């Protein structure tokens, strides 16, 4: 079975994939384009530059494995129409992103903004405006892999963790879970709000002026999921209300240089960087290998996306 790969693993891992029964067609992700060879494959492992491929020319294509978690760059309607199976790097970046979220919350609670300023000015004095996480309540909007890893870490700090998902189903590491329709009634009861919802029509600008108005004065807001969750103008308006705001993703990236967020002392801005970690490649291979193995044995990968739902 022909498999297009646009980024190689080490020799041992590549041999493991070949031993599953795949004939590997390699085209470097950085110079990827359609060729007679790429268009003949049944399975494709696409690293990141998926926009360089015209999938309509790949008549034999039945399964695409992504290295990314998000798949906004994939022509979902065409995949649905053709019945092409799509899998992502499920859980591949959950640990580093969860650690990033915890880092951001702690920086806000321990007022690292002030401590760094004093260090830069060589000022030695006590900073008394510090809070502890113990006893606080956090709302995690999105209870998937990243949400669970975040909840697990917050529980270690004695934080009460609430979760938000489509039907309010109970999830491990969460004290309580609520339906998305219940957001307005609970968001004002939480000291910390973390955005990790998938990118769908229903979640577009879910965090808008109305929701920021409902949040507690002095709360902490983090968005490390999808930029489309947050109305940029709304967070620009309401950021001064909060103890801290941590933003790794935005509606449009990069964030425009004239945004007032850049100059707010209580705001942490990072360039869609929360996923970076030395452990990513090993987790990515495990996901890719598991799905390729399952596909060649059963005709379906071990995990696959539900394109209509958007996750």
C-alpha positions, 0 to 999 in steps of 0.5 A: 500500500502506497503511503505519502510521507512529507517528513521523516522519522528516524531510520528505525521508526521508518523501518517500523512503518515499512514493516507494516506493509507500506511502500513509502513515497517521500516528498519533503514538506518544505517543497511539497507539490502534486506529482504523478507519484503523490497523486497515486497514494492511498494513505498520506501522512502530511506534516504541516504544509497541507495547503500545497497539496491539491487533494482533488488530484489524488483519486486513490486517497482514502486516509490522511494522517496529520501531524497537527491537532487542528485541521482548519486547513483541510477541505472538510467538505471535500473530504466528507464528499469523498469519504476520506478519513482524517486523523490528527495528532490527538493528545500529541501536544496536551502535556506541553500546553497544559504546562504552559497554561499552569505557568501562565496562571501561576505567573498571574497569581504570583504577580511575576509582572511586578517582580520582573519589572523590579528586577529590570530596575534593580529594585529590592523590595517585597511584592505583597500582591501575591495570591495562592491557587489553593482553594480557587475555582477554575473553569476549563472550556473544553474537556478533551485531552488538553483539558484533562491534562490541565485539570490533572495539574490544577487538582495538584494545587487544590483547585476546584476544577469545572469543565464545559463540554457539549452535554455536561458529561462527567470527565476524569479530573473534573469536579463538575462538568456543565453543558455549553448552554450553561456557560453564562450561569457559571462563568462568573463563579470562577476565579480562572477561565481557560479556553480550550474549545475546538474551532466550530461555528458554535464556538466562534467568538464564544468569549465576547463582551457579554462573557467577559462582562460576566466574569469576576473582577480580578479573574485570570483568563487564558486562551491556549486552544483556538484563536477563534474562541475569543473576540479580539476587540472584546479582550482588548476592552476587558483585559484591564478588568482581570488580574491577568490574561494569557494569550497564545492564540488569536483570531488573526495571527500574528496579532497586529502590532497596534493592538493595545494588548502588547502594552498591557502590564497584566497581559502575557502574549506568546506566538502560538508557542505553547505546544513546543516540547522535546517530547512531541516527536515521540508522541507524534510517532506513537499516534502516527504508527498506531493509526497506520497499523490499525488502517492496514489491518482493519481499514480504519485508523485507531482514532479519526475525526468527526468532520461534521462535529469539527473535532 
